Amino acid sequence: MTGELWWVPSVIVFAVVAVVVGAIIAVQRRRSRARQRLARAADADLARRAAISLVRADDLVQEASDELGFAIAQFGEQATRDFATALATSRRQLRDAFALQQKLDDSVPDSREERRRWNDQLIMLADEATERLNQQTRDFDAKRGLERDAPLRLEQLTRRLDRAADRVKSGAASLQRLGLTYAEGALAPISGNVERAEIALGQARVAADAASARLNRAASEPVGDQLQAVEQALFTVTQLLDAIETGEDQLHIGYATLGKALAASDVELAEARQLRDRHEDSEASAKLNAVIARADSVLADLRRPDRLSDPAADLAMLREAMDGLDVIRSEARNRQLRLENARTALTGAVLTAQSQITVTRDFITANRGRVGAAARTRLAEAERQLALAQAESDPVTALDTARRAMTHATDADALARYDTH
C-alpha cells in the first residue's frame, strides 16, 4: 500500500498484539485471584481444624482428670500410674498448643508460612494428647468391664483349672507310657512339661484364690490382675500339655517311618549281597562285604527287642550306614559294568589285532628283502602284546593290551609299506 495510508497495516498489527497481550494479562490475573482464594480457603480450613483439635483436647484433658480420680479410687495409685503419666504429658502438650494459638491470635503480624506451620504444630500436639488419653480411657473402661464380670469370669476360670488338672494327669500318664517304648533322648523335649505345667497350675490356683478372697471381702476391690494371672498360667499349662500330645504324635510317626526304612534297608542289603556274590573283582567284593557287615550290625542293633527307640537318632544312624552302602555298591556296580563291557569288547579287539598281525606278517614275508628292522620290531611287539592279552584274566587289562597290539600291528604295516616304496 502506498500513499497517505501506508501506516494502516502497522496500526492493525499493533492493535492485534495489544488485544492478545491484554487477554493474556487478564487470564493471568483471574488465575492469580483464583489461587489466592484457594490459598485463603485452605488457610481458613487449617485454622478451623486447629481450633477444633484444641477444644477437643482441652475438653478431654478435663474429663481425663476426673476419670483419673475415679480410677485411683477404684484401682489404686499403683494401677493408675501410667494413666497419671499420660495425663501429665497431655497437659504439657496442651499448654504448648495454647501458646501457639496465642501467637496466632496476638496483634503481631505473622507471615502466611508462619501461620501454616504453627497451625500444623498445634494440630499435631492436640491430636497426640487426645489419642494418648483416649487410649488410657479405653484401657480403664476394659478394666471396669473386667471387674464388673469378675465373679462370672472367676467361675469360668475355676472350671478351666479343674479341666487343666485332669489334663496334667493325662499328660503324666502319656509320658509314663511313652517311656516304655522310647529312649530318654527322644522324650527330652517334653519330659519336663508335666512338672512345669503343675507349677503353672499351682500359680493359677493361688491367683484364683486371691481373686476369690478379694471378691468376698469387698465387691469394689479390683481383681483384674489376679484374673489375668490365672489366664496367663492356664495358657502356659495348655501350651505345655499340647506339646506332649504333639510330641507323642511325632514320635509315633517317626517310629513308623523307621519301620519302613528298616524294611527298605533289607531289600537294599539283599541286592548288595547278590552283587557281592557275583562280582568278579575281589577288591570290590571285599569293600561290599565290609559295608554290608556294618549295615547288618546297625539293623540288628535297631531291632533288639529290649532297645528303647529314639526315632530321629535311629533314622540318622540307619541313614549313615545305608549311605555308606550306597556309595560302595555304586562303585561296585560301575566296576562290574566296566568288566562286562570290557569282556564284550575284548573278543572283537583280539580278532582285529590277530587279523592285522596276519596281514602285516604276510606283507613282510612277501617283501622279505625290502622291509627294514623298524617294521619287524613293531610286528614282534604286536605279537607279544596279543599273547599277553590272551593270557590276561582281567578283561579291562586284556582289552587295553589287545588295543596296544592292534596299534603296534598297524604301525608295523605302515612302516613296512613305506620301506617297499
TORKOL-490669 format. One record per residue (C-alpha): residue number from 1; residue in one letter; x, y, z. Coordinates in nm, 4 decimals, decimal comma, m for minus. Example, Ala and Ser with C-alpha at 12.3 -4.5 7.8 and 13.67 -1.06 7.14 Angstrom:
# TORKOL-490669
R; 1; A; 1,2300; m0,4500; 0,7800
R; 2; S; 1,3670; m0,1060; 0,7140
This chain:
# TORKOL-490669
R; 1; M; 0,0000; 0,0000; 0,0000
R; 2; T; 0,1418; 0,3431; m0,0911
R; 3; G; 0,0471; 0,6978; m0,0412
R; 4; E; m0,1013; 0,8527; 0,2661
R; 5; L; m0,2384; 0,5220; 0,4180
R; 6; W; 0,0947; 0,3365; 0,4375
R; 7; W; 0,0730; 0,3320; 0,8190
R; 8; V; m0,2648; 0,1468; 0,8389
R; 9; P; m0,1227; m0,2121; 0,8335
R; 10; S; 0,1170; m0,1316; 1,1151
R; 11; V; m0,1628; 0,0079; 1,3262
R; 12; I; m0,3701; m0,3042; 1,2698
R; 13; V; m0,0817; m0,5318; 1,3728
R; 14; F; m0,0129; m0,3264; 1,6849
R; 15; A; m0,3785; m0,3352; 1,7771
R; 16; V; m0,3995; m0,7130; 1,7422
R; 17; V; m0,0880; m0,7592; 1,9554
R; 18; A; m0,2259; m0,5260; 2,2207
R; 19; V; m0,5528; m0,7200; 2,2347
R; 20; V; m0,3714; m1,0505; 2,2689
R; 21; V; m0,1419; m0,9168; 2,5407
R; 22; G; m0,4355; m0,7715; 2,7256
R; 23; A; m0,6221; m1,1012; 2,7101
R; 24; I; m0,3197; m1,2895; 2,8438
R; 25; I; m0,2777; m1,0454; 3,1305
R; 26; A; m0,6477; m1,0714; 3,2166
R; 27; V; m0,6324; m1,4523; 3,2221
R; 28; Q; m0,3246; m1,4478; 3,4444
R; 29; R; m0,4900; m1,2050; 3,6859
R; 30; R; m0,8006; m1,4218; 3,7079
R; 31; R; m0,5849; m1,7291; 3,7730
R; 32; S; m0,3837; m1,5438; 4,0365
R; 33; R; m0,7028; m1,4326; 4,2129
R; 34; A; m0,8341; m1,7906; 4,1983
R; 35; R; m0,5122; m1,9254; 4,3515
R; 36; Q; m0,5296; m1,6632; 4,6247
R; 37; R; m0,8884; m1,7575; 4,7032
R; 38; L; m0,7939; m2,1252; 4,7234
R; 39; A; m0,4970; m2,0445; 4,9468
R; 40; R; m0,7119; m1,8340; 5,1783
R; 41; A; m0,9724; m2,1112; 5,1920
R; 42; A; m0,7028; m2,3694; 5,2732
R; 43; D; m0,5582; m2,1466; 5,5443
R; 44; A; m0,9034; m2,0914; 5,6913
R; 45; D; m0,9737; m2,4657; 5,6881
R; 46; L; m0,6402; m2,5374; 5,8588
R; 47; A; m0,7112; m2,2758; 6,1266
R; 48; R; m1,0601; m2,4207; 6,1798
R; 49; R; m0,9216; m2,7747; 6,2191
R; 50; A; m0,6586; m2,6464; 6,4622
R; 51; A; m0,9248; m2,4760; 6,6744
R; 52; I; m1,1403; m2,7912; 6,6777
R; 53; S; m0,8440; m3,0090; 6,7797
R; 54; L; m0,7501; m2,7662; 7,0558
R; 55; V; m1,1019; m2,7546; 7,2001
R; 56; R; m1,1381; m3,1317; 7,1812
R; 57; A; m0,8046; m3,1858; 7,3562
R; 58; D; m0,8869; m2,9312; 7,6289
R; 59; D; m1,2228; m3,0956; 7,6993
R; 60; L; m1,0645; m3,4408; 7,7065
R; 61; V; m0,7922; m3,3313; 7,9499
R; 62; Q; m1,0575; m3,2022; 8,1858
R; 63; E; m1,2577; m3,5256; 8,1540
R; 64; A; m0,9452; m3,7378; 8,1972
R; 65; S; m0,8622; m3,5523; 8,5193
R; 66; D; m1,1968; m3,6584; 8,6634
R; 67; E; m1,1542; m4,0092; 8,5174
R; 68; L; m0,8122; m4,0456; 8,6819
R; 69; G; m0,9626; m3,9596; 9,0188
R; 70; F; m1,2271; m4,2291; 8,9772
R; 71; A; m0,9660; m4,4793; 8,8597
R; 72; I; m0,7420; m4,4134; 9,1609
R; 73; A; m1,0361; m4,4655; 9,3934
R; 74; Q; m1,1254; m4,7945; 9,2236
R; 75; F; m0,7884; m4,9438; 9,1315
R; 76; G; m0,5331; m4,7599; 9,3455
R; 77; E; m0,2386; m4,5382; 9,2572
R; 78; Q; m0,0139; m4,8277; 9,1541
R; 79; A; m0,2546; m4,9443; 8,8838
R; 80; T; m0,3148; m4,5897; 8,7569
R; 81; R; 0,0477; m4,4755; 8,7386
R; 82; D; 0,0582; m4,4940; 8,3574
R; 83; F; m0,2695; m4,3035; 8,3376
R; 84; A; m0,1293; m4,0243; 8,5551
R; 85; T; 0,1870; m4,0040; 8,3440
R; 86; A; m0,0173; m3,9896; 8,0235
R; 87; L; m0,2352; m3,7119; 8,1672
R; 88; A; 0,0688; m3,5066; 8,2707
R; 89; T; 0,2217; m3,5420; 7,9240
R; 90; S; m0,1021; m3,4464; 7,7535
R; 91; R; m0,1394; m3,1401; 7,9776
R; 92; R; 0,2112; m3,0268; 7,8812
R; 93; Q; 0,1318; m3,0684; 7,5134
R; 94; L; m0,1968; m2,8809; 7,5601
R; 95; R; m0,0091; m2,5875; 7,7181
R; 96; D; 0,2260; m2,5812; 7,4185
R; 97; A; m0,0726; m2,5865; 7,1838
R; 98; F; m0,2387; m2,2909; 7,3643
R; 99; A; 0,0894; m2,0991; 7,3415
R; 100; L; 0,0868; m2,1467; 6,9643
R; 101; Q; m0,2773; m2,0347; 6,9467
R; 102; Q; m0,1859; m1,7213; 7,1444
R; 103; K; 0,0843; m1,6379; 6,8895
R; 104; L; m0,1718; m1,6797; 6,6137
R; 105; D; m0,4256; m1,4544; 6,7919
R; 106; D; m0,1955; m1,1705; 6,9079
R; 107; S; m0,1583; m0,8376; 6,7306
R; 108; V; 0,1860; m0,9107; 6,5920
R; 109; P; 0,1664; m0,9619; 6,2134
R; 110; D; 0,2570; m1,3148; 6,1034
R; 111; S; 0,3565; m1,4403; 5,7627
R; 112; R; 0,1399; m1,6945; 5,5854
R; 113; E; 0,4109; m1,9606; 5,6204
R; 114; E; 0,4399; m1,8996; 5,9954
R; 115; R; 0,0654; m1,9321; 6,0481
R; 116; R; 0,0514; m2,2572; 5,8500
R; 117; R; 0,3472; m2,4004; 6,0407
R; 118; W; 0,2048; m2,3041; 6,3806
R; 119; N; m0,1377; m2,4452; 6,2957
R; 120; D; 0,0194; m2,7733; 6,1823
R; 121; Q; 0,2145; m2,7952; 6,5090
R; 122; L; m0,0937; m2,7113; 6,7116
R; 123; I; m0,2967; m2,9892; 6,5436
R; 124; M; m0,0164; m3,2395; 6,5991
R; 125; L; 0,0174; m3,1553; 6,9720
R; 126; A; m0,3581; m3,1583; 7,0333
R; 127; D; m0,4180; m3,4825; 6,8436
R; 128; E; m0,1314; m3,6609; 7,0213
R; 129; A; m0,2656; m3,5536; 7,3589
R; 130; T; m0,6150; m3,6653; 7,2601
R; 131; E; m0,5072; m4,0072; 7,1328
R; 132; R; m0,2948; m4,0756; 7,4410
R; 133; L; m0,5809; m4,0015; 7,6798
R; 134; N; m0,8335; m4,1915; 7,4666
R; 135; Q; m0,6121; m4,4988; 7,4862
R; 136; Q; m0,5885; m4,4748; 7,8645
R; 137; T; m0,9628; m4,4254; 7,8884
R; 138; R; m1,0276; m4,7318; 7,6726
R; 139; D; m0,7911; m4,9368; 7,8863
R; 140; F; m0,9701; m4,8434; 8,2060
R; 141; D; m1,3106; m4,8986; 8,0502
R; 142; A; m1,1919; m5,2507; 7,9687
R; 143; K; m1,0673; m5,2940; 8,3258
R; 144; R; m1,4027; m5,1829; 8,4622
R; 145; G; m1,5755; m5,4306; 8,2371
R; 146; L; m1,3405; m5,6963; 8,3660
R; 147; E; m1,4190; m5,6067; 8,7252
R; 148; R; m1,7910; m5,5979; 8,6530
R; 149; D; m1,7828; m5,9527; 8,5124
R; 150; A; m1,5227; m6,0759; 8,7623
R; 151; P; m1,7459; m6,3232; 8,9536
R; 152; L; m1,8605; m6,4941; 8,6337
R; 153; R; m1,5093; m6,4996; 8,4877
R; 154; L; m1,3662; m6,6408; 8,8088
R; 155; E; m1,6230; m6,9188; 8,7995
R; 156; Q; m1,5319; m6,9987; 8,4378
R; 157; L; m1,1597; m6,9928; 8,5149
R; 158; T; m1,2121; m7,2252; 8,8103
R; 159; R; m1,3782; m7,4812; 8,5831
R; 160; R; m1,0914; m7,4467; 8,3360
R; 161; L; m0,8459; m7,5062; 8,6197
R; 162; D; m1,0186; m7,8315; 8,7039
R; 163; R; m1,0071; m7,9453; 8,3421
R; 164; A; m0,6423; m7,8456; 8,3200
R; 165; A; m0,5666; m8,0529; 8,6310
R; 166; D; m0,7237; m8,3572; 8,4605
R; 167; R; m0,5110; m8,2917; 8,1507
R; 168; V; m0,1983; m8,2747; 8,3652
R; 169; K; m0,2748; m8,6223; 8,4958
R; 170; S; m0,3314; m8,7482; 8,1433
R; 171; G; m0,0033; m8,5904; 8,0327
R; 172; A; 0,1827; m8,7646; 8,3129
R; 173; A; 0,0284; m9,0979; 8,2128
R; 174; S; 0,1230; m9,0369; 7,8486
R; 175; L; 0,4847; m8,9704; 7,9391
R; 176; Q; 0,4959; m9,2810; 8,1545
R; 177; R; 0,3560; m9,4894; 7,8694
R; 178; L; 0,5938; m9,3376; 7,6162
R; 179; G; 0,8862; m9,4145; 7,8446
R; 180; L; 0,8229; m9,7872; 7,7920
R; 181; T; 0,8932; m9,7534; 7,4174
R; 182; Y; 1,1118; m9,4502; 7,3647
R; 183; A; 1,4555; m9,3535; 7,4957
R; 184; E; 1,5220; m9,0567; 7,7220
R; 185; G; 1,6752; m8,8618; 7,4353
R; 186; A; 1,3565; m8,8964; 7,2324
R; 187; L; 1,1444; m8,7714; 7,5240
R; 188; A; 1,3824; m8,4928; 7,6287
R; 189; P; 1,1883; m8,2072; 7,4587
R; 190; I; 0,8702; m8,2892; 7,6552
R; 191; S; 0,9915; m8,4860; 7,9569
R; 192; G; 0,9703; m8,1859; 8,1934
R; 193; N; 0,6413; m8,0494; 8,0661
R; 194; V; 0,4250; m8,2113; 8,3337
R; 195; E; 0,6342; m8,0655; 8,6165
R; 196; R; 0,6285; m7,7199; 8,4583
R; 197; A; 0,2544; m7,7485; 8,3983
R; 198; E; 0,1983; m7,8410; 8,7639
R; 199; I; 0,3955; m7,5337; 8,8742
R; 200; A; 0,1942; m7,3068; 8,6430
R; 201; L; m0,1280; m7,4688; 8,7596
R; 202; G; m0,0320; m7,4039; 9,1197
R; 203; Q; 0,0347; m7,0383; 9,0405
R; 204; A; m0,3035; m7,0145; 8,8702
R; 205; R; m0,4805; m7,1559; 9,1758
R; 206; V; m0,3010; m6,9097; 9,4040
R; 207; A; m0,4130; m6,6190; 9,1843
R; 208; A; m0,7688; m6,7563; 9,1653
R; 209; D; m0,7843; m6,7928; 9,5455
R; 210; A; m0,6599; m6,4355; 9,5853
R; 211; A; m0,9283; m6,3080; 9,3470
R; 212; S; m1,1958; m6,5054; 9,5297
R; 213; A; m1,0836; m6,3673; 9,8641
R; 214; R; m1,0959; m6,0107; 9,7331
R; 215; L; m1,4424; m6,0584; 9,5905
R; 216; N; m1,5617; m6,1964; 9,9231
R; 217; R; m1,4097; m5,9076; 10,1208
R; 218; A; m1,5355; m5,6141; 9,9128
R; 219; A; m1,7146; m5,6039; 9,5833
R; 220; S; m1,5263; m5,2874; 9,4809
R; 221; E; m1,1770; m5,4254; 9,5388
R; 222; P; m1,0151; m5,4845; 9,1928
R; 223; V; m0,9291; m5,8417; 9,0921
R; 224; G; m0,8389; m5,7891; 8,7247
R; 225; D; m0,4665; m5,8541; 8,7773
R; 226; Q; m0,5368; m6,1803; 8,9550
R; 227; L; m0,7751; m6,2984; 8,6828
R; 228; Q; m0,5211; m6,2121; 8,4139
R; 229; A; m0,2570; m6,4058; 8,6066
R; 230; V; m0,4898; m6,7085; 8,6100
R; 231; E; m0,5459; m6,6830; 8,2351
R; 232; Q; m0,1741; m6,6492; 8,1648
R; 233; A; m0,0922; m6,9519; 8,3778
R; 234; L; m0,3689; m7,1531; 8,2106
R; 235; F; m0,2272; m7,0568; 7,8715
R; 236; T; 0,1145; m7,1848; 7,9807
R; 237; V; m0,0360; m7,5113; 8,1067
R; 238; T; m0,2233; m7,5603; 7,7786
R; 239; Q; 0,0904; m7,4984; 7,5733
R; 240; L; 0,2914; m7,7483; 7,7745
R; 241; L; 0,0269; m8,0210; 7,7571
R; 242; D; m0,0376; m7,9622; 7,3873
R; 243; A; 0,3346; m8,0093; 7,3312
R; 244; I; 0,3158; m8,3535; 7,4961
R; 245; E; 0,0345; m8,4603; 7,2648
R; 246; T; 0,2127; m8,3217; 6,9577
R; 247; G; 0,5384; m8,4838; 7,0661
R; 248; E; 0,3664; m8,8195; 7,1079
R; 249; D; 0,2224; m8,7977; 6,7568
R; 250; Q; 0,5621; m8,7090; 6,6138
R; 251; L; 0,7283; m8,9992; 6,7960
R; 252; H; 0,4737; m9,2458; 6,6599
R; 253; I; 0,5169; m9,1090; 6,3083
R; 254; G; 0,8935; m9,1341; 6,3442
R; 255; Y; 0,8667; m9,4906; 6,4725
R; 256; A; 0,6517; m9,5912; 6,1753
R; 257; T; 0,8936; m9,4196; 5,9383
R; 258; L; 1,1804; m9,6093; 6,0979
R; 259; G; 0,9973; m9,9389; 6,0422
R; 260; K; 0,9532; m9,8606; 5,6725
R; 261; A; 1,3173; m9,7564; 5,6430
R; 262; L; 1,4298; m10,0853; 5,8023
R; 263; A; 1,2198; m10,2858; 5,5563
R; 264; A; 1,3639; m10,0885; 5,2646
R; 265; S; 1,7137; m10,1452; 5,4017
R; 266; D; 1,6551; m10,5223; 5,3996
R; 267; V; 1,5808; m10,5044; 5,0266
R; 268; E; 1,8911; m10,2954; 4,9593
R; 269; L; 2,1093; m10,5330; 5,1603
R; 270; A; 1,9756; m10,8322; 4,9670
R; 271; E; 2,0667; m10,6606; 4,6405
R; 272; A; 2,4103; m10,5729; 4,7763
R; 273; R; 2,4747; m10,9369; 4,8774
R; 274; Q; 2,3789; m11,0561; 4,5307
R; 275; L; 2,6176; m10,8036; 4,3769
R; 276; R; 2,8931; m10,9092; 4,6164
R; 277; D; 2,8482; m11,2811; 4,5454
R; 278; R; 2,8617; m11,2500; 4,1666
R; 279; H; 3,1217; m10,9740; 4,1431
R; 280; E; 3,4394; m11,0661; 3,9593
R; 281; D; 3,6608; m10,8102; 4,1321
R; 282; S; 3,7854; m10,9374; 4,4674
R; 283; E; 3,8671; m10,5898; 4,5941
R; 284; A; 3,5175; m10,4642; 4,5154
R; 285; S; 3,3689; m10,7735; 4,6794
R; 286; A; 3,5743; m10,7108; 4,9933
R; 287; K; 3,4584; m10,3498; 5,0151
R; 288; L; 3,0982; m10,4572; 4,9658
R; 289; N; 3,1333; m10,7202; 5,2339
R; 290; A; 3,2620; m10,4621; 5,4829
R; 291; V; 2,9765; m10,2152; 5,4336
R; 292; I; 2,7204; m10,4978; 5,4314
R; 293; A; 2,8552; m10,6196; 5,7659
R; 294; R; 2,8331; m10,2650; 5,9053
R; 295; A; 2,4748; m10,2225; 5,7851
R; 296; D; 2,3791; m10,5671; 5,9197
R; 297; S; 2,5186; m10,4681; 6,2603
R; 298; V; 2,3220; m10,1421; 6,2650
R; 299; L; 1,9977; m10,3141; 6,1644
R; 300; A; 2,0471; m10,5851; 6,4255
R; 301; D; 2,1023; m10,3205; 6,6940
R; 302; L; 1,7947; m10,1218; 6,5900
R; 303; R; 1,5828; m10,4387; 6,6058
R; 304; R; 1,6892; m10,5516; 6,9518
R; 305; P; 1,3731; m10,6329; 7,1481
R; 306; D; 1,5000; m10,4636; 7,4654
R; 307; R; 1,6110; m10,1443; 7,2898
R; 308; L; 1,4257; m9,8170; 7,3598
R; 309; S; 1,3728; m9,6248; 7,0388
R; 310; D; 1,4785; m9,2735; 6,9505
R; 311; P; 1,3276; m9,2444; 6,6006
R; 312; A; 1,5181; m8,9337; 6,4939
R; 313; A; 1,8569; m9,0630; 6,6127
R; 314; D; 1,7839; m9,4163; 6,4878
R; 315; L; 1,6907; m9,2901; 6,1424
R; 316; A; 2,0098; m9,0842; 6,1309
R; 317; M; 2,2204; m9,3876; 6,2268
R; 318; L; 2,0454; m9,6075; 5,9712
R; 319; R; 2,0790; m9,3420; 5,7023
R; 320; E; 2,4521; m9,3124; 5,7672
R; 321; A; 2,5031; m9,6887; 5,7364
R; 322; M; 2,2910; m9,7164; 5,4205
R; 323; D; 2,4564; m9,4121; 5,2613
R; 324; G; 2,7921; m9,5851; 5,3033
R; 325; L; 2,6457; m9,8982; 5,1471
R; 326; D; 2,5075; m9,6974; 4,8538
R; 327; V; 2,8455; m9,5428; 4,7788
R; 328; I; 3,0354; m9,8750; 4,7731
R; 329; R; 2,7529; m10,0516; 4,5893
R; 330; S; 2,7542; m9,7845; 4,3209
R; 331; E; 3,1293; m9,8183; 4,2811
R; 332; A; 3,0982; m10,1983; 4,2595
R; 333; R; 2,8236; m10,1746; 4,0001
R; 334; N; 3,0330; m9,9418; 3,7891
R; 335; R; 3,3291; m10,1771; 3,8216
R; 336; Q; 3,1181; m10,4771; 3,7248
R; 337; L; 2,9692; m10,2917; 3,4289
R; 338; R; 3,3159; m10,1945; 3,3158
R; 339; L; 3,4290; m10,5577; 3,3360
R; 340; E; 3,1278; m10,6785; 3,1391
R; 341; N; 3,1735; m10,4124; 2,8714
R; 342; A; 3,5442; m10,4914; 2,8500
R; 343; R; 3,4738; m10,8628; 2,8112
R; 344; T; 3,2292; m10,7913; 2,5316
R; 345; A; 3,4769; m10,5667; 2,3508
R; 346; L; 3,7755; m10,7959; 2,4123
R; 347; T; 3,6711; m11,0626; 2,1643
R; 348; G; 3,6458; m10,8130; 1,8808
R; 349; A; 3,9703; m10,6406; 1,9797
R; 350; V; 4,1630; m10,9735; 1,9780
R; 351; L; 4,0215; m11,0761; 1,6407
R; 352; T; 4,1004; m10,7348; 1,4904
R; 353; A; 4,4563; m10,7446; 1,6253
R; 354; Q; 4,5066; m11,1020; 1,5007
R; 355; S; 4,3786; m11,0052; 1,1574
R; 356; Q; 4,6061; m10,7013; 1,1361
R; 357; I; 4,9067; m10,9018; 1,2550
R; 358; T; 4,8387; m11,1699; 0,9943
R; 359; V; 4,8079; m10,9150; 0,7166
R; 360; T; 5,1277; m10,7382; 0,8239
R; 361; R; 5,3191; m11,0653; 0,8669
R; 362; D; 5,2155; m11,1818; 0,5163
R; 363; F; 5,3212; m10,8483; 0,3656
R; 364; I; 5,6630; m10,8572; 0,5321
R; 365; T; 5,7131; m11,2194; 0,4218
R; 366; A; 5,6281; m11,1284; 0,0652
R; 367; N; 5,8752; m10,8394; 0,0743
R; 368; R; 6,1398; m11,0004; 0,2898
R; 369; G; 6,4390; m10,8236; 0,1433
R; 370; R; 6,2833; m10,4774; 0,1306
R; 371; V; 6,1287; m10,4339; 0,4806
R; 372; G; 6,3551; m10,2879; 0,7483
R; 373; A; 6,4060; m10,3619; 1,1196
R; 374; A; 6,1630; m10,0983; 1,2499
R; 375; A; 5,8582; m10,2603; 1,0940
R; 376; R; 5,9668; m10,6079; 1,2029
R; 377; T; 6,0255; m10,4838; 1,5626
R; 378; R; 5,6769; m10,3283; 1,5799
R; 379; L; 5,5259; m10,6515; 1,4498
R; 380; A; 5,7085; m10,8567; 1,7101
R; 381; E; 5,5841; m10,6241; 1,9850
R; 382; A; 5,2304; m10,6558; 1,8486
R; 383; E; 5,2501; m11,0338; 1,8669
R; 384; R; 5,3857; m11,0154; 2,2236
R; 385; Q; 5,1077; m10,7788; 2,3369
R; 386; L; 4,8455; m11,0027; 2,1771
R; 387; A; 4,9806; m11,3043; 2,3636
R; 388; L; 4,9647; m11,1074; 2,6902
R; 389; A; 4,6066; m11,0034; 2,6192
R; 390; Q; 4,5004; m11,3626; 2,5559
R; 391; A; 4,6647; m11,4750; 2,8813
R; 392; E; 4,5267; m11,1880; 3,0992
R; 393; S; 4,2340; m11,2772; 3,3317
R; 394; D; 4,1222; m10,9182; 3,3907
R; 395; P; 3,9036; m10,8210; 3,0920
R; 396; V; 3,9825; m10,4490; 3,1326
R; 397; T; 4,3585; m10,5031; 3,1309
R; 398; A; 4,3273; m10,7610; 2,8492
R; 399; L; 4,1256; m10,5114; 2,6403
R; 400; D; 4,3859; m10,2385; 2,6864
R; 401; T; 4,6647; m10,4841; 2,5932
R; 402; A; 4,4808; m10,6073; 2,2822
R; 403; R; 4,4337; m10,2490; 2,1680
R; 404; R; 4,8059; m10,1844; 2,2121
R; 405; A; 4,8754; m10,4964; 1,9999
R; 406; M; 4,6477; m10,3539; 1,7304
R; 407; T; 4,8304; m10,0189; 1,7423
R; 408; H; 5,1733; m10,1831; 1,7058
R; 409; A; 5,0498; m10,4042; 1,4200
R; 410; T; 4,9078; m10,1024; 1,2368
R; 411; D; 5,2340; m9,9101; 1,2844
R; 412; A; 5,4346; m10,2114; 1,1593
R; 413; D; 5,2166; m10,2350; 0,8491
R; 414; A; 5,2615; m9,8645; 0,7739
R; 415; L; 5,6410; m9,8836; 0,8191
R; 416; A; 5,6649; m10,1968; 0,6022
R; 417; R; 5,4703; m10,0401; 0,3178
R; 418; Y; 5,6818; m9,7265; 0,3440
R; 419; D; 6,0003; m9,9380; 0,3106
R; 420; T; 5,8726; m10,1041; m0,0097
R; 421; H; 5,8073; m9,7824; m0,1990
